[in-house]
């Protein structure tokens, strides 16, 4: 709960601070990495830093948290905090690192806003920061304890499967032969690799197979830069990792998990590589005897780029009341539609819970269509690959 005095100051200064947040976060990251180059080398995603997306996500989350404290002082934005906490826990972020971030963030705020930040204003925003940081630290500690700690574990590649020209599936088993913790369909793992320059970069990949006793499956799309740098880790995995090689994986994390009984209607919508957690969800539903209607929606460039298509269709076909709706931008076969996903002709049962994964414009469009069809906002859940820019442009 933000103190009354600080709330008044934050409310008065939020427009100025919010307008400068992108500049503040740019200066923050520059100062942070100058003082702690090991964080950029071994923790932060260098591709997201180069593209500026992590900066936008940080600015969006700080602004969203401050706004929530002002508009809903009686409650915390737990959904936002859980999503961030799961990502941090999977990366092994420590409580001590929040102190380092605080130091460089407030140095950047003072450097950008100058005299506009008297001691009372700095103290009010300091309160905002530590309310958010301490909430995240508590959730991350609990998540880490539940999953047995942040330790990295070696996993051997048991099988490598080419799905499309740009997507490869890796099936992995624990290299130490020890027991494997269960996970929930929709969750992801962090994968840490050592690159040729010595950097130990981490990326998060959804588990794309059914929860099982001794295997993990991830499906990795090779990230093309489109004018910027190509994805370092995805290219490393595609070019260098073969059967018998060993990868470092975290335990499974993520809050996009099925939370519905066997009689709850579901809509699972994906686009592109967003299909990965959806396929795991379908496998789980097929194995658990889900009885209610399941509407499966997917959009892709063409059938040739539709990763995990066989699994997608197979698991859907094993459900007693499921329908698969496909859209391709080109080369749509019989039974599929041409163009972008449009739910206008898709049945949506009353009481539907929806799970979305794919590019942000796709998820925003599908969410808007679902709201227009009467799906409750609380019943629409999503997963963003990479920095969560939904908050940066939240409606």
Rosetta blueprint (number, residue, H / E / L):
1 X L
2 X L
3 X L
4 X H
5 X H
6 X H
7 X H
8 X H
9 X H
10 X H
11 X H
12 X H
13 X H
14 X H
15 X H
16 X H
17 X H
18 X H
19 X H
20 X H
21 X H
22 X H
23 X H
24 X H
25 X H
26 X H
27 X H
28 X H
29 X H
30 X H
31 X H
32 X H
33 X H
34 X H
35 X H
36 X L
37 X H
38 X H
39 X H
40 X H
41 X H
42 X H
43 X L
44 X L
45 X L
46 X H
47 X H
48 X H
49 X H
50 X H
51 X H
52 X L
53 X H
54 X H
55 X H
56 X H
57 X H
58 X H
59 X H
60 X H
61 X H
62 X H
63 X H
64 X H
65 X H
66 X H
67 X H
68 X H
69 X H
70 X H
71 X H
72 X L
73 X L
74 X L
75 X L
76 X L
77 X L
78 X H
79 X H
80 X H
81 X H
82 X H
83 X H
84 X H
85 X H
86 X H
87 X H
88 X H
89 X H
90 X H
91 X H
92 X L
93 X L
94 X L
95 X H
96 X H
97 X H
98 X H
99 X H
100 X H
101 X H
102 X H
103 X H
104 X H
105 X H
106 X H
107 X H
108 X H
109 X H
110 X H
111 X H
112 X H
113 X H
114 X H
115 X H
116 X H
117 X L
118 X L
119 X H
120 X H
121 X H
122 X H
123 X H
124 X H
125 X H
126 X H
127 X H
128 X H
129 X H
130 X H
131 X H
132 X H
133 X H
134 X H
135 X H
136 X H
137 X H
138 X H
139 X H
140 X H
141 X H
142 X H
143 X H
144 X H
145 X H
146 X H
147 X L
148 X L
149 X L
150 X L
151 X L
152 X L
153 X E
154 X E
155 X E
156 X E
157 X E
158 X E
159 X E
160 X E
161 X E
162 X E
163 X E
164 X E
165 X L
166 X L
167 X E
168 X E
169 X E
170 X E
171 X E
172 X E
173 X E
174 X E
175 X L
176 X L
177 X L
178 X L
179 X L
180 X L
181 X L
182 X L
183 X L
184 X L
185 X L
186 X L
187 X L
188 X E
189 X E
190 X E
191 X E
192 X E
193 X E
194 X E
195 X L
196 X L
197 X L
198 X L
199 X L
200 X E
201 X E
202 X E
203 X E
204 X E
205 X E
206 X E
207 X E
208 X L
209 X L
210 X L
211 X L
212 X L
213 X L
214 X L
215 X L
216 X E
217 X E
218 X E
219 X E
220 X E
221 X E
222 X L
223 X L
224 X L
225 X L
226 X L
227 X L
228 X L
229 X L
230 X L
231 X L
232 X H
233 X H
234 X H
235 X H
236 X H
237 X H
238 X H
239 X H
240 X H
241 X L
242 X L
243 X L
244 X L
245 X L
246 X E
247 X E
248 X E
249 X E
250 X L
251 X L
252 X L
253 X E
254 X L
255 X L
256 X L
257 X L
258 X L
259 X L
260 X L
261 X L
262 X L
263 X L
264 X L
265 X L
266 X E
267 X E
268 X E
269 X E
270 X E
271 X E
272 X H
273 X H
274 X H
275 X H
276 X H
277 X H
278 X H
279 X H
280 X H
281 X H
282 X H
283 X H
284 X H
285 X H
286 X H
287 X H
288 X H
289 X L
290 X L
291 X L
292 X L
293 X L
294 X E
295 X E
296 X E
297 X E
298 X E
299 X E
300 X E
301 X L
302 X L
303 X H
304 X H
305 X H
306 X L
307 X L
308 X L
309 X H
310 X H
311 X H
312 X H
313 X H
314 X H
315 X H
316 X H
317 X H
318 X L
319 X L
320 X L
321 X L
322 X E
323 X E
324 X E
325 X E
326 X E
327 X E
328 X E
329 X L
330 X L
331 X L
332 X L
333 X L
334 X L
335 X L
336 X L
337 X E
338 X E
339 X L
340 X L
341 X L
342 X L
343 X H
344 X H
345 X H
346 X L
347 X L
348 X L
349 X L
350 X L
351 X L
352 X L
353 X E
354 X E
355 X E
356 X E
357 X E
358 X L
359 X L
360 X H
361 X H
362 X H
363 X H
364 X H
365 X H
366 X H
367 X H
368 X H
369 X H
370 X H
371 X H
372 X H
373 X L
374 X L
375 X L
376 X L
377 X H
378 X H
379 X H
380 X E
381 X E
382 X E
383 X E
384 X L
385 X L
386 X L
387 X L
388 X L
389 X L
390 X L
391 X H
392 X H
393 X H
394 X L
395 X L
